[in-house]
Amino acid sequence: MMQICDTYNQKHSLFNAMNRFIGAVNNMDQTVMVPSLLRDVPLAEPELDNHYVLLKSIRNDIEWGVLHQPPSPPAGSEESNAWKSKDILVDLSPLESEDAGEEDLEQQFHYHLRGLHTVLSKLTRKANILTNRYKQEIGFGNWGH
């Protein structure tokens, strides 16, 4: 019984949510060979049109951290443009202030953990939708039939 409970909890861990997101973005990145084709692809969710670069940028933030910039992508690439427009340095001083109160730390942690898990789940879904839509557009599903 303990094994089942542990497996359920692990399935919903932040670590697994991050791995699912990174895996979905890696799959998207390997599938989408010509990102410029996405500009002309009518998506079921219009806000996905510009999410390709955003999803890759968030993946880089998770893998490299938000305080450190990863190795520079090739100049002129879409990833390069995303990094130029991002503010890499984050002001953590409000989080580190003594006024936050020690008793609130656990509550704050759980609040942000739930929020991060929810956002990662939504971003994973968007990466999967974008990948599947790209496959439909180029006829990937019909290959080999």
matplotlib code that plots the C-alpha trace (Angstrom):
import matplotlib.pyplot as plt

x = [0.0, 2.9, 4.3, 1.0, 0.8, 4.5, 3.9, 0.8, 2.7, 5.7, 3.5, 2.3, 5.7, 7.2, 10.2, 8.0, 6.0, 9.3, 10.4, 7.1, 7.4, 11.0, 10.2, 7.2, 9.3, 12.2, 9.7, 8.3, 11.8, 12.7, 9.4, 9.2, 11.9, 10.8, 9.5, 8.6, 5.8, 4.0, 3.3, 0.9, -0.6, -4.1, -4.2, -7.2, -5.9, -4.8, -2.4, -0.3, 1.0, 4.0, 4.5, 7.2, 10.0, 8.4, 8.2, 11.8, 12.9, 11.0, 12.7, 16.0, 15.1, 14.3, 17.5, 19.9, 18.2, 16.8, 19.9, 22.3, 22.2, 22.8, 25.4, 24.4, 22.4, 23.4, 23.0, 19.8, 18.1, 14.7, 16.1, 18.7, 16.0, 14.0, 17.0, 17.7, 14.2, 14.2, 15.2, 17.5, 18.2, 15.4, 15.1, 14.8, 15.1, 11.3, 11.4, 14.5, 13.2, 12.9, 9.4, 8.0, 7.6, 8.9, 5.4, 4.2, 7.1, 5.4, 2.1, 4.0, 5.9, 2.8, 1.0, 3.9, 4.4, 0.7, 1.0, 4.2, 2.7, -0.4, 1.6, 3.9, 0.9, -0.6, 2.7, 3.2, -0.3, 0.5, 3.7, 1.9, -0.9, 1.6, 3.6, 0.5, -0.9, 2.5, 2.4, -1.2, -0.2, 2.8, 0.9, 3.1, 0.3, -0.2, 3.4, 4.0, 0.3]
y = [0.0, 2.4, 1.8, 2.9, 6.0, 6.9, 6.4, 8.6, 11.4, 11.1, 11.4, 14.8, 16.1, 19.3, 17.4, 15.2, 18.3, 20.0, 16.8, 16.5, 20.1, 19.8, 16.5, 18.1, 21.1, 18.9, 16.9, 20.1, 21.3, 18.1, 17.9, 21.6, 21.7, 25.0, 27.3, 29.9, 27.6, 28.1, 31.7, 30.6, 27.7, 28.6, 27.1, 26.1, 28.5, 31.8, 32.7, 29.7, 31.4, 33.0, 30.4, 28.3, 30.7, 31.4, 27.7, 27.1, 30.1, 28.9, 25.5, 27.2, 29.1, 25.8, 24.1, 27.0, 29.1, 32.6, 34.4, 32.9, 33.1, 29.9, 29.7, 32.1, 30.6, 31.5, 35.2, 36.0, 32.8, 33.0, 31.9, 34.7, 37.3, 35.8, 36.1, 39.7, 40.7, 39.0, 40.5, 37.9, 39.3, 38.9, 41.0, 38.5, 41.1, 41.2, 37.4, 37.7, 40.4, 39.8, 41.2, 38.1, 36.3, 32.8, 31.4, 32.3, 30.5, 27.1, 28.7, 30.8, 27.7, 25.6, 28.5, 29.0, 25.3, 24.8, 27.8, 26.5, 23.0, 24.5, 26.7, 23.9, 21.7, 24.4, 25.0, 21.3, 21.1, 24.1, 22.5, 19.3, 21.1, 23.1, 20.0, 18.1, 21.0, 21.3, 17.6, 17.9, 20.9, 19.2, 15.9, 14.0, 11.8, 10.6, 9.5, 5.8, 5.1]
z = [0.0, 0.8, -2.7, -4.3, -2.2, -2.9, -6.7, -6.6, -4.7, -7.0, -10.1, -8.8, -7.6, -8.8, -10.1, -12.3, -13.5, -14.6, -16.3, -18.2, -19.3, -20.4, -22.2, -24.0, -25.1, -26.2, -28.2, -29.7, -30.5, -32.3, -34.2, -35.3, -37.9, -39.5, -36.7, -39.2, -40.5, -37.1, -38.0, -40.7, -38.8, -37.5, -34.0, -32.0, -29.3, -31.0, -28.1, -29.0, -32.1, -30.4, -27.7, -29.5, -28.5, -25.1, -24.2, -25.2, -23.1, -20.0, -20.5, -20.5, -17.3, -15.6, -16.8, -16.3, -13.7, -14.0, -12.5, -15.0, -18.7, -20.6, -23.4, -26.1, -29.0, -32.5, -33.3, -35.1, -34.0, -32.4, -29.1, -29.3, -29.7, -26.8, -24.5, -25.6, -24.6, -21.2, -18.0, -16.7, -13.2, -10.7, -7.6, -4.7, -1.9, -1.1, -0.6, 1.7, 3.9, 7.6, 7.6, 5.8, 9.0, 9.7, 10.4, 6.9, 5.1, 4.9, 3.7, 1.1, 0.0, -0.6, -2.3, -4.8, -5.2, -6.2, -8.6, -10.2, -10.6, -12.2, -14.6, -15.6, -16.4, -18.6, -20.4, -20.9, -22.5, -24.7, -25.9, -26.7, -28.5, -30.6, -31.5, -32.5, -34.5, -36.3, -37.1, -38.5, -40.6, -42.3, -42.7, -40.3, -39.2, -42.8, -43.3, -43.9, -44.7]

ax = plt.figure().add_subplot(projection="3d")
ax.plot(x, y, z, "-o")
ax.set_aspect("equal")
plt.show()
